Amino acid sequence: MRILLACNTMGRGGAEIQVRDLAVRLVARGHHVMVLSMLPFEDFEEELRAGGVLTVTLDMTKGKASATGLAKLVGVILRFRPDVVHAHMFAAIVATRLARAALAPMRLLGMPMPVMIGTAHTPFELSPRRYPVYRVTAPFGDMWTNVCREGIETHERFKAVKKGTGVLTMNGIDTSTFKPDAAVRASKRAELGLSDGDFAWLSCGSFRDEQKDFGTLLRAFETMRKQGSRSRLFLAGSGKLFEEKVALAKSLGLSEAVTFLGLRSDVPALMQAVDAFVMASAWEALSLVILEALASGLPSVVTRVGQNEDVVVPGTGEIVPLKDAPALATAMRRVEALSPEQRARMGEAARAHIVSRYDIDVIVRDWESRYEGALAERLAGGARSATAP
């Protein structure tokens, strides 16, 4: 198949990482793949090209609609002639639908229309004005999916998606990258100044907004320290709220116990160095970093949002209410109290669960099957139209 994967931008967000991994593996499976970024590439372009993926950008500006950008998109589709266009995130989904509308006259000239698939990676839209845009452009899409049930329910409630038509699809990770490794653990613990008896937690995420709710996590950690915990907490990530959270940790008396690592490229090694993972998210869809932590064999404590209950199943960690620092502290203390053998068994169960359901190769085969099924349905529909009296 000829497959065009479109995304708002290509940076180090969850949706973008998913597009990268999907593209490279689809090429390895024999397909012709192009990745289109509406904004200039921030990352991954060289990596994609090295993997045999074609790349193109519309050079649009964030937050600005552009007729020129839409015209470029139409031109890309005309030249590449994809069988499937799979767009990720709101702007790319709407743009590809509009391009399909613009190409409609070409169908009269015998040009086959590509299958149009859109995947949302959020439980809700940041602006309510997006829902009617989804609704108006829906006739130009063939399939709309979301990586969490809450997202499907929300979009159906706001009539952005016709009830019963939203499809739940999964994110995937490379479980060969995120896996237990004793040698890496020893080296990275030494680098972080951790001795054999130190218990360490890790949390990763962007500080651009309050999604990861590091404030609640820090308050929970303050409670734990007051209760006698001597564990360490490492926070990896960057964003405009970074300094604010550093100041909060200092005001809570946590400067010696909490280490702000900033943006890191060694997250797989960091996950080996620590003993457990925690994420106090205020909202999520299907978090890649939680999948990565579980695949790394880390017992995990997360909040009850998005698909977390499908990911952190019994025997792999604990789930607590969101914005509840006391409950979060209690769950983290329970994990700390486990014996090393109990945590090891929990980590083994966590990894087995992720490998079986969320390994990227499993997800790629699932998407390949969906593409083939949607394309076969499109071709069959076209044949029926051609032979209809």
C-alpha positions as CSV (number, residue, x, y, z in Angstrom):
1,M,0.0,0.0,0.0
2,R,0.9,3.6,-0.4
3,I,0.3,5.3,3.0
4,L,0.4,9.0,3.9
5,L,0.8,9.6,7.6
6,A,-0.1,13.2,8.5
7,C,0.5,15.0,11.8
8,N,0.3,18.6,13.1
9,T,4.0,18.6,13.7
10,M,6.8,16.1,14.3
11,G,8.3,16.7,17.8
12,R,8.7,14.5,20.8
13,G,5.1,14.2,21.7
14,G,3.2,10.9,22.1
15,A,1.3,11.2,18.8
16,E,4.4,12.2,16.9
17,I,6.5,9.3,18.3
18,Q,3.6,7.0,17.4
19,V,3.7,8.3,13.8
20,R,7.4,7.8,13.6
21,D,7.4,4.2,14.8
22,L,4.4,3.3,12.7
23,A,6.0,4.8,9.5
24,V,9.4,3.1,9.9
25,R,7.8,-0.3,10.6
26,L,5.3,-0.1,7.8
27,V,8.2,0.5,5.4
28,A,10.0,-2.5,6.8
29,R,6.8,-4.5,6.0
30,G,7.0,-3.5,2.4
31,H,4.7,-0.5,2.2
32,H,5.5,2.9,0.6
33,V,5.1,5.5,3.3
34,M,5.3,9.3,3.5
35,V,5.1,11.4,6.7
36,L,3.7,14.8,6.3
37,S,4.1,17.5,9.0
38,M,1.9,20.5,8.7
39,L,4.5,22.6,10.6
40,P,8.2,22.4,10.0
41,F,9.8,19.2,11.4
42,E,11.1,19.7,14.9
43,D,12.6,16.2,15.1
44,F,12.7,12.7,13.6
45,E,13.1,13.8,9.9
46,E,16.6,12.3,9.5
47,E,15.5,9.2,11.4
48,L,12.5,8.7,9.2
49,R,14.5,9.1,6.0
50,A,17.1,6.7,7.2
51,G,14.2,4.2,7.6
52,G,13.1,4.6,4.0
53,V,10.2,7.0,4.8
54,L,9.5,10.0,2.5
55,T,9.0,13.3,4.4
56,V,7.3,16.5,3.5
57,T,6.2,19.6,5.4
58,L,3.6,22.2,4.5
59,D,5.6,24.9,6.4
60,M,2.5,26.2,8.1
61,T,2.5,28.4,11.2
62,K,1.1,27.1,14.4
63,G,-2.4,28.4,15.1
64,K,-2.9,29.9,11.6
65,A,-5.2,28.4,9.0
66,S,-3.7,28.6,5.5
67,A,-5.3,28.2,2.1
68,T,-1.7,27.9,0.7
69,G,-1.0,25.0,3.2
70,L,-4.2,23.3,2.1
71,A,-3.3,23.7,-1.6
72,K,0.1,22.1,-0.8
73,L,-1.6,19.2,0.9
74,V,-3.8,18.6,-2.1
75,G,-0.7,18.7,-4.3
76,V,1.1,16.1,-2.1
77,I,-1.9,13.8,-2.4
78,L,-2.0,14.2,-6.1
79,R,1.7,13.4,-6.5
80,F,2.0,10.6,-4.0
81,R,-1.3,9.0,-4.8
82,P,-1.8,7.3,-1.4
83,D,-4.2,4.4,-1.0
84,V,-4.6,5.5,2.7
85,V,-4.3,8.8,4.4
86,H,-4.0,8.4,8.2
87,A,-4.0,11.8,10.0
88,H,-3.1,12.2,13.7
89,M,-4.5,15.0,15.9
90,F,-7.3,17.5,15.2
91,A,-5.6,19.9,12.7
92,A,-4.2,17.2,10.5
93,I,-7.5,15.3,10.6
94,V,-9.5,18.3,9.5
95,A,-6.9,19.4,6.9
96,T,-6.9,16.0,5.2
97,R,-10.7,15.9,5.2
98,L,-10.7,19.3,3.5
99,A,-8.2,18.1,1.0
100,R,-10.4,15.1,0.2
101,A,-13.3,17.5,-0.4
102,A,-11.2,19.6,-2.7
103,L,-10.2,16.4,-4.6
104,A,-13.8,15.2,-5.0
105,P,-14.1,16.5,-8.7
106,M,-11.1,14.4,-9.6
107,R,-13.2,11.3,-8.9
108,L,-15.2,12.1,-12.0
109,L,-12.0,11.9,-14.0
110,G,-11.4,8.4,-12.7
111,M,-8.9,9.2,-9.9
112,P,-9.5,6.8,-7.0
113,M,-10.0,8.6,-3.6
114,P,-7.7,7.5,-0.7
115,V,-9.2,6.0,2.4
116,M,-9.3,8.8,5.0
117,I,-8.6,7.8,8.6
118,G,-8.2,10.2,11.6
119,T,-6.8,9.3,15.0
120,A,-7.3,11.6,18.0
121,H,-4.9,11.3,21.0
122,T,-6.9,13.2,23.6
123,P,-9.9,12.5,25.9
124,F,-11.3,15.9,25.0
125,E,-10.7,18.9,22.8
126,L,-9.1,22.0,24.3
127,S,-11.6,24.2,22.5
128,P,-15.3,23.4,22.2
129,R,-15.3,25.0,18.8
130,R,-13.5,22.0,17.4
131,Y,-16.4,19.6,17.9
132,P,-18.6,21.3,15.2
133,V,-15.6,21.4,12.8
134,Y,-15.3,17.6,13.3
135,R,-19.0,17.2,12.6
136,V,-19.1,19.4,9.4
137,T,-16.0,17.6,7.9
138,A,-17.1,14.1,8.9
139,P,-18.6,13.2,5.5
140,F,-15.0,13.4,4.0
141,G,-13.6,10.9,6.5
142,D,-14.0,7.1,6.4
143,M,-12.9,6.2,9.9
144,W,-12.3,8.2,13.1
145,T,-10.5,6.6,16.0
146,N,-9.3,7.6,19.5
147,V,-6.8,6.0,21.8
148,C,-9.1,6.1,24.8
149,R,-12.8,5.3,25.4
150,E,-13.3,8.6,27.2
151,G,-12.3,10.4,24.1
152,I,-14.8,8.5,22.0
153,E,-17.6,9.1,24.5
154,T,-16.8,12.8,24.7
155,H,-16.7,13.3,21.0
156,E,-20.0,11.4,20.6
157,R,-21.6,13.4,23.3
158,F,-20.7,16.7,21.5
159,K,-21.8,15.1,18.2
160,A,-18.4,15.5,16.7
161,V,-18.6,11.8,15.8
162,K,-21.8,9.8,15.0
163,K,-22.7,7.6,17.9
164,G,-21.4,4.1,17.5
165,T,-18.8,4.9,14.8
166,G,-15.8,5.9,16.9
167,V,-13.2,3.1,17.0
168,L,-10.9,2.5,20.0
169,T,-7.3,2.0,18.9
170,M,-4.1,1.5,20.9
171,N,-0.7,3.2,21.0
172,G,2.3,1.0,21.0
173,I,6.0,1.2,22.2
174,D,9.2,-0.6,21.3
175,T,9.5,-3.1,24.1
176,S,13.0,-4.1,23.0
177,T,14.1,-0.6,24.0
178,F,12.2,-0.4,27.3
179,K,13.2,-3.6,29.1
180,P,15.0,-4.6,32.3
181,D,18.8,-4.5,32.1
182,A,20.9,-5.0,35.2
183,A,24.1,-3.5,33.8
184,V,22.3,-0.3,32.7
185,R,20.7,-0.1,36.1
186,A,24.0,-0.3,38.0
187,S,25.6,2.3,35.8
188,K,22.8,4.8,35.8
189,R,22.2,4.5,39.6
190,A,25.8,5.3,40.1
191,E,25.5,8.3,37.8
192,L,22.4,9.5,39.8
193,G,24.2,9.0,43.1
194,L,21.9,6.2,44.3
195,S,23.3,3.5,46.6
196,D,22.0,-0.1,46.7
197,G,19.6,0.7,49.6
198,D,18.1,3.8,48.1
199,F,14.5,3.6,46.8
200,A,13.9,5.9,43.8
201,W,10.8,7.0,42.0
202,L,10.6,8.5,38.5
203,S,8.0,10.6,36.8
204,C,8.3,11.9,33.3
205,G,6.3,14.4,31.3
206,S,6.0,17.9,29.9
207,F,5.9,21.0,32.2
208,R,4.1,23.0,29.5
209,D,0.8,22.8,31.3
210,E,-0.8,21.1,34.3
211,Q,-1.6,17.8,32.6
212,K,0.9,15.8,34.5
213,D,0.0,17.6,37.8
214,F,3.4,17.7,39.3
215,G,2.0,19.9,42.0
216,T,-0.1,17.1,43.4
217,L,2.8,14.7,43.1
218,L,5.1,17.0,45.0
219,R,2.6,17.5,47.8
220,A,2.1,13.7,48.0
221,F,5.9,13.3,48.3
222,E,6.0,15.9,51.0
223,T,3.5,13.8,53.0
224,M,5.5,10.7,52.4
225,R,8.7,12.3,53.7
226,K,6.8,13.5,56.8
227,Q,5.7,9.9,57.4
228,G,9.3,8.7,57.4
229,S,10.0,7.8,53.8
230,R,13.6,8.3,52.7
231,S,13.0,7.7,49.0
232,R,14.1,9.9,46.2
233,L,12.0,11.4,43.4
234,F,13.4,12.2,39.9
235,L,11.3,14.3,37.5
236,A,12.2,14.4,33.8
237,G,10.8,16.9,31.4
238,S,10.8,20.6,30.6
239,G,8.3,23.4,29.8
240,K,7.2,26.9,30.9
241,L,6.0,25.6,34.4
242,F,9.4,24.0,35.2
243,E,10.8,26.8,37.4
244,E,7.4,27.1,39.1
245,K,7.6,23.5,40.2
246,V,11.2,23.8,41.2
247,A,10.2,26.6,43.5
248,L,7.2,24.6,44.9
249,A,9.5,21.7,45.8
250,K,11.8,24.1,47.6
251,S,8.9,25.7,49.5
252,L,7.9,22.2,50.6
253,G,11.3,21.4,51.9
254,L,12.0,18.8,49.2
255,S,15.1,20.3,47.5
256,E,17.3,17.4,48.8
257,A,14.8,14.7,48.0
258,V,13.6,15.7,44.6
259,T,15.8,16.0,41.5
260,F,14.6,17.9,38.4
261,L,16.4,16.3,35.5
262,G,15.1,18.6,32.7
263,L,14.5,17.2,29.2
264,R,16.3,13.9,28.8
265,S,17.2,11.6,25.9
266,D,18.1,8.7,28.3
267,V,14.6,7.8,29.6
268,P,15.0,4.1,29.0
269,A,18.1,4.1,31.2
270,L,16.5,6.3,33.8
271,M,13.7,3.7,34.0
272,Q,16.2,1.0,34.8
273,A,17.9,3.1,37.5
274,V,14.7,3.6,39.6
275,D,12.5,1.2,41.6
276,A,9.0,2.4,40.7
277,F,7.2,4.9,38.5
278,V,4.5,7.5,39.3
279,M,2.3,9.7,37.2
280,A,-0.2,12.1,38.9
281,S,-1.9,13.1,35.6
282,A,-5.0,15.3,35.7
283,W,-5.9,13.9,32.3
284,E,-4.5,11.4,29.8
285,A,-5.6,9.4,26.8
286,L,-3.2,6.5,26.4
287,S,0.1,7.5,27.9
288,L,3.2,6.2,26.1
289,V,5.5,6.9,29.1
290,I,3.3,4.7,31.4
291,L,3.6,1.9,28.8
292,E,7.3,2.4,28.7
293,A,7.6,2.3,32.5
294,L,5.6,-0.9,32.7
295,A,7.6,-2.5,29.9
296,S,10.7,-1.6,31.9
297,G,9.4,-3.7,34.7
298,L,8.5,-0.8,37.0
299,P,5.6,-1.1,39.5
300,S,3.6,2.0,38.7
301,V,1.2,4.3,40.6
302,V,-1.0,6.4,38.3
303,T,-4.3,8.3,38.5
304,R,-7.6,7.0,37.3
305,V,-7.8,8.9,33.9
306,G,-7.9,7.9,30.3
307,Q,-6.9,4.3,29.6
308,N,-4.8,3.9,32.7
309,E,-7.1,1.2,34.2
310,D,-6.5,-0.9,31.1
311,V,-2.8,-0.4,31.3
312,V,-2.0,-0.6,35.0
313,V,-4.0,-3.8,35.7
314,P,-4.1,-5.6,39.1
315,G,-0.7,-6.9,40.0
316,T,1.2,-4.3,38.1
317,G,0.7,-1.2,40.2
318,E,-1.9,1.0,41.9
319,I,-4.5,3.5,40.6
320,V,-5.7,6.4,42.7
321,P,-8.1,9.3,42.2
322,L,-6.8,12.4,40.4
323,K,-5.8,15.5,42.4
324,D,-5.7,13.5,45.7
325,A,-2.3,13.9,47.3
326,P,-3.1,11.8,50.4
327,A,-4.3,8.9,48.3
328,L,-1.3,9.1,46.0
329,A,1.1,9.2,49.0
330,T,-0.6,6.2,50.6
331,A,-0.3,4.1,47.3
332,M,3.3,5.1,46.8
333,R,4.1,4.1,50.4
334,R,2.5,0.7,49.8
335,V,4.7,0.1,46.8
336,E,7.8,1.2,48.8
337,A,6.8,-1.3,51.6
338,L,6.9,-4.3,49.2
339,S,9.9,-6.6,49.4
340,P,12.3,-6.6,46.4
341,E,10.9,-10.0,45.4
342,Q,7.3,-8.7,45.5
343,R,8.3,-5.7,43.3
344,A,10.2,-7.9,40.9
345,R,7.1,-10.2,40.5
346,M,5.0,-7.1,39.9
347,G,7.4,-5.7,37.4
348,E,7.4,-9.1,35.5
349,A,3.6,-9.0,35.3
350,A,3.7,-5.4,34.1
351,R,6.1,-6.2,31.3
352,A,4.3,-9.3,30.2
353,H,1.0,-7.3,30.0
354,I,2.6,-4.6,27.8
355,V,4.5,-6.9,25.5
356,S,1.3,-8.9,24.8
357,R,-1.0,-5.9,24.1
358,Y,1.0,-2.8,23.4
359,D,4.2,-3.8,21.7
360,I,4.6,-1.6,18.6
361,D,4.8,-4.5,16.2
362,V,1.4,-5.7,17.5
363,I,-0.1,-2.2,16.9
364,V,1.5,-2.0,13.4
365,R,-0.1,-5.3,12.4
366,D,-3.4,-4.1,13.7
367,W,-3.2,-0.8,11.7
368,E,-2.1,-2.7,8.6
369,S,-5.2,-4.9,8.9
370,R,-7.4,-1.9,9.3
371,Y,-5.9,-0.2,6.3
372,E,-6.4,-3.3,4.1
373,G,-9.9,-3.8,5.3
374,A,-10.9,-0.1,4.7
375,L,-9.2,-0.1,1.3
376,A,-11.0,-3.3,0.3
377,E,-14.3,-1.9,1.4
378,R,-13.6,1.3,-0.6
379,L,-12.7,-0.7,-3.7
380,A,-15.7,-2.9,-3.4
381,G,-17.9,0.2,-3.0
382,G,-16.4,1.7,-6.2
383,A,-17.0,-1.5,-8.1
384,R,-20.6,-1.6,-7.0
385,S,-21.0,2.0,-8.1
386,A,-19.5,1.3,-11.5
387,T,-21.8,-1.7,-12.2
388,A,-25.0,-0.1,-10.7
389,P,-27.8,0.5,-13.3
